[in-house]
Amino acid sequence: SRLACSPFSRCGDPLAGSPSLTQSRHSLHLGDCAAALARYDRERRRDLGMAAERLRLARRHLGRITGHVGAEEVLDIIFRDFCVGK
């Protein structure tokens, strides 16, 4: 039999006490990550490209909690804040 697979079974329920999220934005990003993983689970058998995008989004949300930033986000900040090319 296949075990039920949910983000909370993988990472623990953040509302159950541990680990403690000290900032509300962390909780929001964790919720967005869990939603992206749930969408991945639905998409993975139908559309591999969309499933990969869901994993990328989940990773991005986790990176915003841990401080890991990808090249895409750095470029977004450069073009948004420094007006390169204007």
N, C-alpha and C positions, 0 to 999 in steps of 0.2 A: 504494500500500500504506500501511496505517496503522501508525505507529510504536507500539511498546509503550509504554504510559504507566504509569509508577510514580512514587511520591513521590521515590525516589532519583534517577530520571532528571531530575526537575524541580529538586531541591535539592542533589544530590550525595549521596554515601554518607558519613554522618557518621563511619563507622569507617575511611574511607580516608585520614584525616589532616586535611583542611581542609574546612570550618571546624571548629575545635576547640571542643567543648563542655566548659566548665570545671567544671560541676556535674552530679552524677548526676541531679538532678531535671530539668535541661534535656534530658538524653538521654531520660528517661522521657516528658517532654511531647512531644518530637519524635517518639518512637515512637507515642504516642497520636495525634498529629496525622497521621502517615502511615497509621495504621490507619483513622482517620476518613475520610481521602481515598480509601483503597481501598474502603471501604464506600460512599462517595459514588459512585464509579465504577460499582459494581454496582447501586446504587439509582436512578441518574438516569434510566433509561429506564422504570422500573416505577412509581416513586412519587416525584413531584416534592417533596412535603412532607417525606418522609424524607430525600431527597437534600439538601434545604436544611438540615435539622437536622444532617446529617453535616458540611456545610461550616461551620456555626456552631460545632460542636464542634472542628473543626480550627483555626478561627480563635481559639477560646478557648485551646487548648493553645499556639498560637504566642504569644498575648498573655501567657501566663504566663512565657514565656521572655524576651520583649522588654520586659515591664513594662507593656504596654498593657492596661488593665482596663476592661471594659464596665460600663454602668449596672447590669446584672443582678448582677454580682459585687459591686459596691459595696452594693447593697441587701441582698444575702445577708450581707455582713459587718456591716452596720448592725443587722439583725434578730438575727443570731447573737450579736454581741459586746456590743451596747448594750441589748439587751432592750427595744426600743421597744414600748410598748403594755402593758407589765406593771405 
